[in-house]
Amino acid sequence: MAAAGMSGAALAQPAASTAATPPPASAFARRPAIASVDLSSDGRHIAAVVSPDGKRRLLSIWDVSNLTAAPYIVASDPRSEIISVSFIKNDRLFVTTQQLTDFAISGAQERSYAYRTQILDLRGNPVRTGMRFDGLSEAQQELIGVGSLVSDLPQDPQSILVRDPMRGDIYKVNLSNGRTERRERGSDRFSGQQADLNGEIRAQTEFDFDAGAAYIAQWLKDPATGQWAEHFRWYARDRVPIAVAGFSNDPNIIFVRTTTGRDHSAIYEYNIAERKMGEVAFAHPIFDAGGVVRSTSPQDFGEVLGFTYQGERGRTYWADPNMEAAYSQIRTALGITTTPVQWTQIADGTRTRFQVGDGADISINSISNDRKVFLVEKSGPRLPPEYYLVKDGRAQLLGRAYPELRNAPLGETTLIQYEARDGLMIPALLTRPDESVYGPGPYPTIITPHGGPWSRDELDWDVTGWSQYFASKGYAVLQPQFRGSNGWGQRLWRAGDGEWGRKMQDDNDDGVNYLIAQRIAAPGRVAMHGYSYGGYASMMAGVRPNGLYKCTAAGAGPATIALFKKGTYNNRYLREFQHPTANGEDPLVRVNEVSIPVFLYTGDRDTRVIPAESRAFASALERAGKPVKLAILPDMEHTLNTWTPQNFEAILTGVESFFTENCGPGGQGSL
């Protein structure tokens, strides 16, 4: 890292768009102007990754006592990019960078990305340590850095715990003198070690077989004897994980998360000495429970403040009354209002309702130890992230992630449900264009199934830009949470087993029919655009003979299920956990049935869904005389965190161009 000195402004913000003028693709595709924002535990400094020009990412450090002054700016090595930062001590930062590479540490030649972690002081100077992982050369150690963070040891002012990403060894690193001490050795038998707030490794998992059946066993350390023992296990074929969600101040009580006997995961107390599951500590009636939020403040160190859960977006239930009061006050101060969502429980059909933020909501990202200073993110499906420092009852804006979109005519996104043809309720996010600009509809419509398929979308800002970019151009966008989606309950998730291109695809089509019936989608003016599994679904949209789609755009989609099945079969755990569920239709096999124009794109560095999949489908379409376009995007990997602004923009403009110029008979015409 190289210190670049003081900048000329706290955070220079580009000009916002003029109202009613659709913003350019570059406004969505840019690097966020501010991201990965964190507050030191003493509340005196803020660190963030910033990108004033939308291209190069820098590290920015503010003095909270004088936010009107320019922050200190730290530039990375020109060969790498800063992607995240967090405080590990009041004066020490844990920074992760990524860079393009044509080799892997294992020696295998691969065009991909390498990640490096560093510890910096508040002026961007590297904190030297004596870290050297076993078996690594000096060059390999330099490439990795200090490994992955296990614990920042909040009660130890000098040390942290890190993990060797190659061998799994855990080290204690003294940040004052650079000395390292190996605390735990990695092994082929155990992984997933978890430390409590004091840095004690108290949980680990074992992968093994019982009469040939793969299982994950949870081992816990006895607080009285220090001895390890297996406490519970779950079998991969059953897909009912049991995991440690957190620890408590009572060394004999931990928190365990499981879906056993439930449609949504819940968090239970577990007594180590008695080997007994206790009362439910937290469960949400509609969504999956996540983890435990504990205090790191000296006055109530380790006490449970709340529980996280996977709501319509990531949420925290604050059990501590003071934190709940602070959260409510900040919500009010930042203008958050709520709106009701009518909901039918997918598992049993019962009807209920819950409140969501109307267009935006907040998350408390970090808190000072005295709980007087808060770092807050405000965001929503039509509001790109904004970051605020809240101190002494006043909220001060630090910056906006996508400032050019501030006045843009973005669409309104709502969480809805519609009924599939077999009666299963399907959640979805529906984004409608600004009615004051584009009228009441019906609109040309894009169906955007997510990747995974064991994944989901959230009612928050879409970092791909896809939903709002096209909404600003007058399209309605539907993001179906088709059967097989994760995070909406066991019933919906398991209903996707063996239904690739079948009932999973029906759910997307039923979403189209729902929107047509609601006079939102214009009949004959519907297209699909998906990526990864969504790319597969977009390929299958071209095969289906229902006439719902005028054209389809598929990003990095597998042209055959065989690629996915091979990957899951080669992994001994996934062979039982996911491999049996991946059955259905192959677009490549049914290429002669494709009846609409197809646009395919993929990244030349994609190692998850290799470019050969898109090339094979394009070649087969060409041989069959079908209209097809193929784009291979340079220096693009599969996952979003590796995409450059050029990648993001090329996808937006490439898909838009296809929809406006090639979406019709013979590959001509507009959607």
C-alpha positions as CSV (number, residue, x, y, z in Angstrom):
1,M,0.0,0.0,0.0
2,A,1.1,3.5,-0.7
3,A,-0.1,6.5,1.2
4,A,-1.5,9.1,-1.1
5,G,-1.8,11.9,1.4
6,M,-4.9,14.0,2.1
7,S,-7.5,14.4,-0.6
8,G,-9.2,17.6,-1.5
9,A,-12.6,16.7,-0.2
10,A,-14.2,14.4,2.3
11,L,-15.7,12.3,-0.5
12,A,-16.1,13.9,-3.9
13,Q,-19.5,13.0,-5.4
14,P,-20.1,13.0,-9.2
15,A,-23.1,14.9,-10.5
16,A,-26.5,13.2,-10.1
17,S,-28.7,12.4,-13.1
18,T,-31.4,14.8,-14.2
19,A,-34.9,13.7,-13.2
20,A,-36.7,11.7,-15.9
21,T,-33.5,11.1,-17.9
22,P,-32.5,7.4,-17.8
23,P,-29.0,7.2,-16.4
24,P,-26.2,5.7,-18.5
25,A,-25.0,2.1,-18.0
26,S,-21.8,3.5,-16.5
27,A,-23.7,5.0,-13.6
28,F,-24.7,1.4,-12.5
29,A,-21.5,-0.3,-13.6
30,R,-19.0,2.0,-11.8
31,R,-17.1,0.9,-8.7
32,P,-19.2,2.0,-5.7
33,A,-18.0,5.5,-4.6
34,I,-18.0,4.2,-1.0
35,A,-18.3,0.6,0.3
36,S,-17.0,-1.7,3.0
37,V,-17.4,1.0,5.7
38,D,-16.4,0.3,9.3
39,L,-16.1,2.2,12.6
40,S,-13.3,1.6,15.1
41,S,-14.5,0.3,18.5
42,D,-13.5,3.5,20.2
43,G,-15.6,5.5,17.8
44,R,-12.8,7.7,16.7
45,H,-12.1,6.6,13.1
46,I,-14.0,5.3,10.1
47,A,-12.4,3.3,7.2
48,A,-13.9,2.6,3.8
49,V,-13.1,1.5,0.3
50,V,-13.8,4.5,-2.0
51,S,-13.7,5.1,-5.7
52,P,-14.2,8.8,-6.6
53,D,-13.8,8.1,-10.3
54,G,-15.7,4.8,-10.4
55,K,-12.7,2.9,-11.7
56,R,-9.9,2.7,-9.1
57,R,-10.5,1.7,-5.5
58,L,-8.7,3.4,-2.7
59,L,-8.7,3.1,1.1
60,S,-10.1,6.2,3.0
61,I,-9.7,6.9,6.7
62,W,-11.7,9.6,8.5
63,D,-11.2,11.2,11.9
64,V,-14.7,11.2,13.4
65,S,-13.9,14.3,15.5
66,N,-13.4,16.3,12.3
67,L,-15.5,14.9,9.5
68,T,-15.4,18.2,7.6
69,A,-11.6,17.6,7.1
70,A,-10.4,15.5,4.2
71,P,-9.9,11.8,4.9
72,Y,-6.5,10.2,4.6
73,I,-6.3,8.3,1.3
74,V,-4.2,5.1,0.8
75,A,-3.6,3.7,-2.7
76,S,-3.0,0.0,-3.4
77,D,-0.3,-1.5,-5.5
78,P,-1.2,-0.8,-9.2
79,R,-1.4,-4.6,-9.8
80,S,-4.1,-5.2,-7.2
81,E,-7.4,-3.7,-6.0
82,I,-8.6,-3.1,-2.5
83,I,-11.9,-4.9,-2.1
84,S,-12.6,-4.7,1.7
85,V,-11.4,-3.2,5.0
86,S,-12.3,-3.6,8.6
87,F,-10.9,-2.5,12.0
88,I,-9.3,-5.3,14.0
89,K,-8.0,-2.8,16.6
90,N,-8.6,0.9,17.0
91,D,-5.4,1.7,15.1
92,R,-5.1,-1.4,12.9
93,L,-7.0,-2.3,9.7
94,F,-7.5,-5.7,8.0
95,V,-7.4,-5.2,4.3
96,T,-8.1,-7.6,1.4
97,T,-7.0,-7.1,-2.1
98,Q,-7.5,-9.0,-5.3
99,Q,-5.5,-9.2,-8.6
100,L,-5.6,-11.0,-11.9
101,T,-3.3,-14.0,-12.1
102,D,-2.5,-16.7,-14.6
103,F,-1.3,-19.2,-12.0
104,A,-2.6,-20.8,-8.8
105,I,-0.6,-21.4,-5.6
106,S,-1.1,-25.2,-6.1
107,G,0.9,-24.8,-9.3
108,A,-2.0,-25.5,-11.6
109,Q,-2.1,-22.9,-14.5
110,E,-5.4,-21.1,-14.3
111,R,-6.6,-17.7,-15.5
112,S,-8.3,-16.5,-12.3
113,Y,-7.9,-14.1,-9.4
114,A,-5.7,-14.2,-6.3
115,Y,-6.5,-12.7,-2.9
116,R,-4.2,-11.2,-0.4
117,T,-4.7,-9.9,3.1
118,Q,-2.7,-7.3,4.9
119,I,-2.6,-5.5,8.2
120,L,-2.2,-1.7,8.0
121,D,-1.9,1.2,10.4
122,L,-4.1,4.3,10.1
123,R,-1.6,5.8,7.6
124,G,-1.6,2.8,5.3
125,N,1.7,1.5,6.4
126,P,2.0,-2.3,6.5
127,V,2.3,-3.9,10.0
128,R,5.1,-6.4,9.7
129,T,4.7,-9.8,11.2
130,G,6.8,-12.9,11.3
131,M,4.1,-14.9,9.6
132,R,5.3,-17.8,7.5
133,F,2.8,-20.6,6.8
134,D,4.3,-24.1,6.6
135,G,5.3,-25.3,3.1
136,L,5.1,-21.9,1.4
137,S,7.9,-20.0,-0.3
138,E,8.5,-16.4,0.4
139,A,6.8,-15.5,-2.9
140,Q,3.7,-17.6,-2.1
141,Q,3.5,-16.1,1.4
142,E,3.7,-12.7,-0.1
143,L,0.8,-13.6,-2.4
144,I,-1.4,-14.8,0.4
145,G,-0.5,-12.3,3.0
146,V,-1.5,-13.0,6.6
147,G,-4.3,-15.5,5.9
148,S,-8.0,-15.2,6.8
149,L,-9.2,-13.5,10.0
150,V,-10.6,-15.9,12.7
151,S,-11.0,-13.4,15.5
152,D,-10.0,-9.8,16.3
153,L,-9.8,-10.8,20.0
154,P,-11.7,-7.7,21.3
155,Q,-10.3,-8.0,24.8
156,D,-6.7,-8.3,23.7
157,P,-5.3,-4.9,22.6
158,Q,-2.4,-6.3,20.7
159,S,-3.3,-9.7,19.1
160,I,-5.6,-11.4,16.5
161,L,-6.2,-14.9,15.3
162,V,-5.7,-15.8,11.7
163,R,-6.0,-19.0,9.6
164,D,-3.6,-20.5,7.1
165,P,-5.9,-20.9,4.0
166,M,-3.8,-23.8,2.7
167,R,-3.4,-26.1,5.8
168,G,-6.0,-24.7,8.2
169,D,-3.5,-23.9,11.0
170,I,-4.7,-21.1,13.3
171,Y,-2.1,-18.6,14.6
172,K,-2.1,-15.8,17.2
173,V,-0.4,-12.8,15.8
174,N,0.9,-10.0,18.0
175,L,0.5,-6.7,16.1
176,S,3.0,-4.9,18.3
177,N,6.1,-7.1,18.0
178,G,5.0,-9.2,15.0
179,R,5.4,-12.5,16.8
180,T,3.3,-15.4,15.7
181,E,2.2,-18.5,17.7
182,R,0.5,-21.5,16.3
183,R,-2.6,-22.2,18.4
184,E,-4.3,-25.0,16.5
185,R,-3.0,-27.3,13.8
186,G,-5.2,-27.9,10.8
187,S,-6.0,-31.5,9.8
188,D,-7.6,-33.5,7.1
189,R,-10.2,-34.7,9.6
190,F,-11.4,-31.4,11.2
191,S,-12.3,-28.0,9.7
192,G,-14.6,-25.1,10.4
193,Q,-13.0,-24.2,13.7
194,Q,-14.9,-21.5,15.6
195,A,-13.5,-19.2,18.3
196,D,-15.5,-17.5,21.1
197,L,-15.0,-13.8,21.9
198,N,-12.0,-14.7,24.1
199,G,-10.2,-16.4,21.2
200,E,-10.7,-20.0,22.5
201,I,-11.4,-22.5,19.7
202,R,-14.5,-24.3,21.0
203,A,-16.2,-25.9,18.0
204,Q,-15.1,-27.7,14.9
205,T,-16.7,-30.0,12.3
206,E,-15.7,-33.4,11.0
207,F,-16.6,-34.9,7.6
208,D,-16.8,-38.7,7.6
209,F,-18.8,-41.7,6.5
210,D,-21.2,-44.0,8.3
211,A,-21.7,-47.2,6.3
212,G,-20.9,-45.2,3.2
213,A,-23.2,-42.3,4.0
214,A,-21.5,-38.9,4.3
215,Y,-22.1,-36.9,7.4
216,I,-21.0,-33.7,9.2
217,A,-20.3,-34.1,12.9
218,Q,-20.2,-31.2,15.3
219,W,-17.4,-31.5,17.9
220,L,-17.3,-29.3,20.9
221,K,-14.7,-28.6,23.6
222,D,-15.7,-29.5,27.1
223,P,-15.3,-26.2,29.1
224,A,-14.4,-28.2,32.3
225,T,-11.9,-30.7,30.9
226,G,-10.8,-29.1,27.6
227,Q,-11.4,-32.4,25.8
228,W,-13.1,-32.6,22.4
229,A,-16.1,-34.8,21.8
230,E,-18.7,-35.3,19.1
231,H,-22.1,-33.9,20.1
232,F,-24.3,-34.3,17.1
233,R,-24.2,-35.1,13.4
234,W,-26.3,-34.7,10.3
235,Y,-26.2,-36.6,7.1
236,A,-25.6,-35.0,3.8
237,R,-28.4,-36.9,2.1
238,D,-31.0,-35.6,4.6
239,R,-30.0,-31.9,4.1
240,V,-30.9,-30.8,7.6
241,P,-27.8,-29.0,8.9
242,I,-27.1,-28.5,12.5
243,A,-24.5,-25.8,13.2
244,V,-23.1,-23.7,16.0
245,A,-24.6,-20.2,15.7
246,G,-22.7,-18.6,18.5
247,F,-21.5,-18.8,22.1
248,S,-22.6,-17.3,25.4
249,N,-21.0,-16.1,28.6
250,D,-21.9,-19.4,30.2
251,P,-19.2,-21.7,28.9
252,N,-21.5,-24.6,29.1
253,I,-24.2,-23.0,26.9
254,I,-23.9,-22.5,23.2
255,F,-26.4,-21.6,20.5
256,V,-27.3,-24.1,17.7
257,R,-29.1,-23.4,14.5
258,T,-31.2,-26.1,12.7
259,T,-34.3,-26.7,10.6
260,T,-35.1,-30.0,12.3
261,G,-38.8,-30.4,12.3
262,R,-39.4,-26.9,11.0
263,D,-39.9,-25.1,7.7
264,H,-37.5,-22.3,8.8
265,S,-34.3,-22.6,10.8
266,A,-34.4,-21.6,14.5
267,I,-31.7,-21.0,17.1
268,Y,-31.7,-23.1,20.2
269,E,-29.7,-23.2,23.5
270,Y,-27.6,-26.3,23.8
271,N,-26.1,-27.6,27.1
272,I,-22.7,-29.1,26.5
273,A,-22.5,-31.0,29.8
274,E,-25.9,-32.5,29.5
275,R,-25.7,-33.0,25.7
276,K,-29.2,-31.6,25.5
277,M,-31.0,-29.2,23.2
278,G,-32.8,-26.6,25.3
279,E,-35.4,-23.9,24.6
280,V,-35.7,-22.0,21.4
281,A,-33.6,-18.8,21.8
282,F,-34.9,-17.2,18.6
283,A,-37.2,-18.2,15.7
284,H,-39.0,-16.1,13.1
285,P,-42.4,-17.2,11.9
286,I,-41.7,-16.4,8.3
287,F,-37.9,-16.4,7.8
288,D,-34.8,-18.4,8.6
289,A,-32.8,-17.5,11.7
290,G,-29.1,-16.7,11.2
291,G,-26.7,-15.9,14.0
292,V,-26.2,-14.4,17.4
293,V,-25.1,-10.7,18.0
294,R,-23.0,-10.4,21.1
295,S,-21.6,-7.3,22.8
296,T,-17.9,-6.6,22.7
297,S,-18.2,-3.6,25.0
298,P,-16.4,-3.9,28.4
299,Q,-19.5,-3.0,30.4
300,D,-21.5,-6.1,29.2
301,F,-19.0,-8.1,27.3
302,G,-20.4,-11.2,25.6
303,E,-24.1,-10.5,26.5
304,V,-26.6,-11.3,23.7
305,L,-27.8,-8.1,22.0
306,G,-29.8,-9.7,19.3
307,F,-30.2,-12.3,16.5
308,T,-29.9,-12.0,12.8
309,Y,-32.3,-13.5,10.4
310,Q,-32.8,-13.7,6.6
311,G,-35.9,-11.6,6.1
312,E,-37.0,-9.8,3.0
313,R,-33.4,-8.5,3.4
314,G,-30.8,-9.2,6.0
315,R,-32.2,-8.2,9.4
316,T,-31.4,-8.1,13.1
317,Y,-33.9,-8.7,15.9
318,W,-32.5,-6.6,18.8
319,A,-33.2,-8.3,22.0
320,D,-31.5,-5.6,24.0
321,P,-34.0,-2.9,24.7
322,N,-31.4,-0.1,24.4
323,M,-30.3,-1.3,21.0
324,E,-33.9,-1.7,19.8
325,A,-34.6,1.9,21.0
326,A,-31.5,3.2,19.2
327,Y,-32.4,1.3,16.0
328,S,-35.9,2.7,16.0
329,Q,-34.7,6.3,16.6
330,I,-32.2,6.0,13.8
331,R,-34.9,4.6,11.5
332,T,-37.1,7.6,12.3
333,A,-34.2,10.1,11.9
334,L,-33.3,8.8,8.4
335,G,-36.9,8.9,7.2
336,I,-37.7,5.2,7.1
337,T,-41.4,4.4,6.8
338,T,-42.9,0.9,6.5
339,T,-45.5,-0.7,4.3
340,P,-47.3,-4.0,4.9
341,V,-46.8,-7.2,2.8
342,Q,-49.6,-9.7,2.6
343,W,-48.1,-13.2,2.9
344,T,-49.2,-16.8,2.4
345,Q,-47.0,-19.3,4.3
346,I,-45.5,-21.6,1.6
347,A,-45.5,-24.6,3.9
348,D,-49.1,-24.6,5.1
349,G,-51.0,-21.9,3.3
350,T,-51.8,-19.8,6.3
351,R,-52.1,-16.1,5.7
352,T,-50.2,-13.4,7.6
353,R,-48.6,-10.0,7.1
354,F,-45.4,-8.2,8.0
355,Q,-43.9,-4.8,7.6
356,V,-41.0,-3.9,5.3
357,G,-39.3,-0.6,4.7
358,D,-41.1,1.5,2.1
359,G,-38.4,1.8,-0.6
360,A,-35.5,1.7,1.8
361,D,-34.4,0.6,5.3
362,I,-31.3,0.7,7.5
363,S,-28.7,-1.6,8.9
364,I,-26.5,-0.8,11.8
365,N,-23.1,-1.9,10.5
366,S,-20.9,-1.1,13.5
367,I,-21.1,0.5,16.9
368,S,-18.6,2.1,19.2
369,N,-18.0,0.3,22.5
370,D,-19.8,3.0,24.5
371,R,-22.7,2.7,22.1
372,K,-22.7,6.4,21.4
373,V,-21.5,6.3,17.8
374,F,-23.2,4.2,15.1
375,L,-22.2,3.5,11.5
376,V,-25.4,3.0,9.5
377,E,-26.2,1.9,6.0
378,K,-29.4,3.1,4.4
379,S,-30.4,1.3,1.2
380,G,-33.3,-0.2,-0.7
381,P,-34.3,-1.6,-4.1
382,R,-34.6,1.9,-5.5
383,L,-32.0,3.6,-3.2
384,P,-28.3,2.7,-3.6
385,P,-26.4,2.4,-0.3
386,E,-25.9,5.6,1.7
387,Y,-23.6,5.6,4.7
388,Y,-24.2,7.7,7.8
389,L,-22.4,8.4,11.0
390,V,-24.9,8.8,13.9
391,K,-23.5,10.5,16.9
392,D,-25.1,12.6,19.7
393,G,-28.5,12.1,18.0
394,R,-27.4,13.6,14.7
395,A,-26.9,11.7,11.4
396,Q,-24.1,12.9,9.1
397,L,-23.9,11.6,5.5
398,L,-20.5,10.1,4.7
399,G,-21.3,9.3,1.1
400,R,-23.5,7.6,-1.5
401,A,-22.4,4.4,-3.3
402,Y,-23.8,5.4,-6.7
403,P,-24.1,9.2,-6.6
404,E,-25.0,9.6,-10.3
405,L,-28.3,7.7,-9.6
406,R,-29.5,10.1,-6.9
407,N,-32.3,11.7,-9.0
408,A,-32.7,9.0,-11.6
409,P,-36.2,7.8,-12.5
410,L,-35.7,4.4,-10.9
411,G,-38.6,1.9,-10.5
412,E,-40.6,0.8,-7.5
413,T,-39.8,-2.7,-6.2
414,T,-42.2,-4.7,-4.2
415,L,-42.2,-8.2,-2.6
416,I,-45.1,-10.2,-4.0
417,Q,-46.3,-13.8,-4.3
418,Y,-48.1,-15.6,-7.1
419,E,-49.6,-19.0,-7.3
420,A,-47.9,-21.6,-9.5
421,R,-49.9,-24.0,-11.7
422,D,-49.7,-26.7,-9.0
423,G,-50.8,-24.3,-6.2
424,L,-47.3,-23.7,-4.7
425,M,-46.9,-20.0,-3.7
426,I,-43.9,-18.4,-5.4
427,P,-42.3,-15.3,-3.9
428,A,-40.9,-12.7,-6.3
429,L,-39.5,-9.2,-6.5
430,L,-41.4,-7.0,-9.0
431,T,-39.9,-3.8,-10.2
432,R,-42.2,-1.4,-12.2
433,P,-40.9,1.6,-14.2
434,D,-41.6,5.0,-12.9
435,E,-45.3,5.5,-13.7
436,S,-44.9,9.3,-14.0
437,V,-42.4,8.7,-16.9
438,Y,-43.7,5.5,-18.5
439,G,-47.4,5.5,-17.7
440,P,-49.4,2.8,-15.9
441,G,-48.4,-0.1,-18.2
442,P,-48.6,-2.8,-19.5
443,Y,-44.8,-2.7,-20.0
444,P,-42.3,-4.7,-21.9
445,T,-41.1,-7.2,-19.3
446,I,-37.9,-9.0,-18.4
447,I,-38.0,-12.2,-16.3
448,T,-34.7,-12.5,-14.3
449,P,-34.2,-15.8,-12.5
450,H,-31.3,-15.8,-10.0
451,G,-28.3,-18.1,-10.0
452,G,-27.5,-21.0,-7.8
453,P,-30.1,-22.4,-8.0
454,W,-29.9,-22.7,-4.2
455,S,-29.8,-19.0,-3.8
456,R,-32.3,-16.1,-3.5
457,D,-32.8,-12.4,-4.1
458,E,-33.4,-9.7,-1.5
459,L,-35.5,-6.6,-1.2
460,D,-32.5,-4.4,-1.3
461,W,-30.2,-2.7,-3.8
462,D,-29.4,-5.0,-6.8
463,V,-25.7,-4.7,-7.2
464,T,-25.8,-6.0,-10.7
465,G,-27.8,-3.0,-11.7
466,W,-30.0,-5.2,-13.9
467,S,-33.4,-4.5,-12.4
468,Q,-33.2,-0.8,-12.0
469,Y,-31.2,-0.1,-15.2
470,F,-34.0,-1.8,-17.3
471,A,-36.7,-0.2,-15.1
472,S,-35.2,3.2,-15.9
473,K,-35.6,2.3,-19.6
474,G,-39.3,1.5,-19.2
475,Y,-39.2,-2.3,-18.6
476,A,-40.9,-4.1,-15.8
477,V,-38.6,-6.7,-14.2
478,L,-39.7,-9.8,-12.3
479,Q,-37.2,-11.8,-10.1
480,P,-39.0,-15.1,-9.4
481,Q,-37.9,-17.1,-6.3
482,F,-38.8,-20.3,-8.1
483,R,-38.9,-23.7,-6.3
484,G,-35.4,-24.7,-5.5
485,S,-34.6,-21.2,-4.2
486,N,-33.0,-21.1,-0.7
487,G,-33.9,-18.9,2.2
488,W,-37.7,-19.0,1.8
489,G,-38.3,-22.2,3.7
490,Q,-37.8,-26.0,3.3
491,R,-41.0,-26.5,1.3
492,L,-40.0,-24.2,-1.5
493,W,-36.3,-25.3,-1.5
494,R,-37.0,-29.1,-1.7
495,A,-39.8,-28.6,-4.2
496,G,-37.1,-27.9,-6.8
497,D,-35.4,-31.4,-6.5
498,G,-35.1,-32.9,-9.9
499,E,-37.0,-30.1,-11.6
500,W,-34.4,-28.3,-13.6
501,G,-36.1,-27.1,-16.8
502,R,-39.4,-28.6,-15.6
503,K,-41.4,-27.2,-12.6
504,M,-38.6,-24.8,-11.8
505,Q,-39.1,-23.4,-15.3
506,D,-42.9,-23.5,-14.9
507,D,-42.6,-21.1,-12.0
508,N,-40.9,-18.6,-14.2
509,D,-43.5,-19.0,-16.9
510,D,-46.3,-18.7,-14.3
511,G,-44.8,-15.4,-13.2
512,V,-45.2,-14.2,-16.8
513,N,-48.9,-15.2,-16.9
514,Y,-49.5,-13.6,-13.5
515,L,-48.0,-10.3,-14.8
516,I,-50.1,-10.4,-18.0
517,A,-53.2,-11.0,-15.9
518,Q,-52.4,-8.1,-13.7
519,R,-51.9,-5.9,-16.8
520,I,-48.2,-5.3,-15.8
521,A,-46.5,-7.3,-18.6
522,A,-47.4,-6.6,-22.2
523,P,-48.3,-9.9,-24.0
524,G,-45.8,-10.7,-26.7
525,R,-43.2,-8.3,-25.2
526,V,-41.6,-10.5,-22.6
527,A,-37.9,-11.7,-22.5
528,M,-35.8,-13.6,-20.0
529,H,-32.3,-12.6,-18.8
530,G,-30.5,-14.7,-16.2
531,Y,-27.0,-15.6,-15.2
532,S,-25.3,-18.8,-14.0
533,Y,-28.3,-21.1,-13.2
534,G,-30.4,-18.2,-14.4
535,G,-28.5,-18.4,-17.7
536,Y,-29.5,-22.1,-17.9
537,A,-33.1,-21.1,-17.3
538,S,-32.8,-18.5,-20.0
539,M,-31.5,-21.1,-22.4
540,M,-34.5,-23.3,-21.5
541,A,-36.9,-20.4,-22.1
542,G,-35.9,-20.6,-25.8
543,V,-36.8,-24.3,-25.8
544,R,-40.3,-24.0,-24.3
545,P,-43.1,-24.0,-26.9
546,N,-45.5,-21.8,-25.0
547,G,-44.8,-18.6,-26.9
548,L,-44.4,-16.5,-23.8
549,Y,-41.0,-15.1,-24.7
550,K,-39.9,-13.0,-27.6
551,C,-36.2,-13.6,-27.0
552,T,-33.8,-14.6,-24.3
553,A,-30.4,-13.6,-22.9
554,A,-28.3,-16.1,-21.0
555,G,-25.1,-15.2,-19.1
556,A,-22.6,-18.0,-18.2
557,G,-25.3,-20.7,-18.2
558,P,-24.5,-24.4,-18.3
559,A,-25.8,-25.8,-21.6
560,T,-26.1,-29.2,-20.0
561,I,-26.9,-30.3,-16.5
562,A,-23.9,-32.7,-16.8
563,L,-21.4,-29.9,-16.0
564,F,-23.2,-29.2,-12.7
565,K,-23.7,-32.8,-11.9
566,K,-20.0,-33.6,-12.6
567,G,-18.9,-30.8,-10.2
568,T,-21.2,-31.9,-7.5
569,Y,-20.3,-35.6,-8.0
570,N,-16.6,-35.0,-7.7
571,N,-17.1,-33.4,-4.3
572,R,-17.8,-36.3,-1.9
573,Y,-20.0,-34.1,0.3
574,L,-22.0,-32.6,-2.6
575,R,-22.4,-36.0,-4.1
576,E,-25.0,-36.8,-1.5
577,F,-26.1,-33.2,-0.5
578,Q,-26.9,-31.7,-3.9
579,H,-26.0,-34.1,-6.8
580,P,-29.2,-36.1,-6.6
581,T,-31.3,-33.0,-6.9
582,A,-29.8,-31.8,-10.2
583,N,-31.9,-33.6,-12.8
584,G,-34.0,-32.3,-15.6
585,E,-33.7,-31.0,-19.1
586,D,-30.6,-30.1,-21.2
587,P,-30.9,-27.0,-23.5
588,L,-28.1,-28.4,-25.7
589,V,-30.0,-31.7,-26.3
590,R,-33.1,-29.8,-27.3
591,V,-31.5,-27.1,-29.3
592,N,-33.6,-27.9,-32.4
593,E,-36.7,-26.8,-30.4
594,V,-35.4,-23.3,-29.8
595,S,-37.9,-20.9,-31.4
596,I,-36.7,-17.4,-30.4
597,P,-33.5,-15.4,-30.8
598,V,-30.8,-16.1,-28.2
599,F,-28.0,-13.9,-26.8
600,L,-25.2,-15.7,-24.9
601,Y,-22.4,-14.1,-23.0
602,T,-19.7,-15.3,-20.6
603,G,-16.3,-14.4,-19.2
604,D,-13.1,-15.6,-20.6
605,R,-11.8,-16.3,-17.1
606,D,-14.8,-18.2,-15.8
607,T,-13.7,-21.3,-14.0
608,R,-17.1,-22.3,-12.6
609,V,-19.2,-22.4,-15.8
610,I,-16.5,-22.6,-18.4
611,P,-16.9,-20.5,-21.6
612,A,-17.1,-23.8,-23.6
613,E,-20.7,-24.2,-22.4
614,S,-21.9,-21.0,-24.1
615,R,-19.7,-21.7,-27.1
616,A,-21.2,-25.2,-27.5
617,F,-24.8,-23.9,-27.3
618,A,-24.0,-21.0,-29.8
619,S,-22.4,-23.5,-32.2
620,A,-25.4,-25.8,-32.0
621,L,-27.8,-23.0,-32.6
622,E,-25.9,-21.8,-35.6
623,R,-25.8,-25.3,-37.1
624,A,-29.6,-25.5,-36.6
625,G,-30.1,-22.2,-38.3
626,K,-31.3,-20.4,-35.2
627,P,-30.6,-16.7,-34.6
628,V,-27.9,-16.4,-31.9
629,K,-25.3,-13.9,-30.7
630,L,-22.3,-14.7,-28.5
631,A,-20.1,-12.4,-26.5
632,I,-16.9,-13.5,-24.6
633,L,-16.1,-10.8,-22.1
634,P,-12.4,-10.2,-21.4
635,D,-10.9,-10.6,-17.9
636,M,-14.3,-11.7,-16.4
637,E,-14.6,-14.5,-13.9
638,H,-17.9,-16.0,-12.7
639,T,-18.6,-14.2,-9.5
640,L,-19.6,-10.5,-9.2
641,N,-16.8,-9.5,-6.9
642,T,-14.3,-10.1,-9.7
643,W,-16.2,-8.1,-12.4
644,T,-14.7,-4.8,-13.6
645,P,-16.8,-1.8,-14.5
646,Q,-16.2,-2.7,-18.1
647,N,-17.7,-6.1,-17.5
648,F,-20.8,-4.7,-15.7
649,E,-21.3,-2.1,-18.5
650,A,-20.8,-4.6,-21.3
651,I,-23.5,-6.8,-19.8
652,L,-26.0,-4.0,-19.4
653,T,-25.5,-2.5,-22.9
654,G,-25.1,-5.9,-24.6
655,V,-28.3,-7.2,-23.3
656,E,-30.1,-3.9,-23.9
657,S,-28.8,-3.8,-27.5
658,F,-30.0,-7.3,-28.1
659,F,-33.5,-6.5,-26.7
660,T,-33.8,-3.4,-28.8
661,E,-32.3,-4.7,-32.0
662,N,-32.4,-8.5,-32.2
663,C,-35.5,-9.6,-30.2
664,G,-37.8,-10.8,-32.9
665,P,-38.3,-13.2,-35.8
666,G,-35.0,-13.9,-37.5
667,G,-33.1,-12.0,-34.8
668,Q,-34.6,-8.6,-35.9
669,G,-36.7,-6.1,-34.1
670,S,-37.3,-4.8,-30.6
671,L,-38.8,-6.2,-27.4
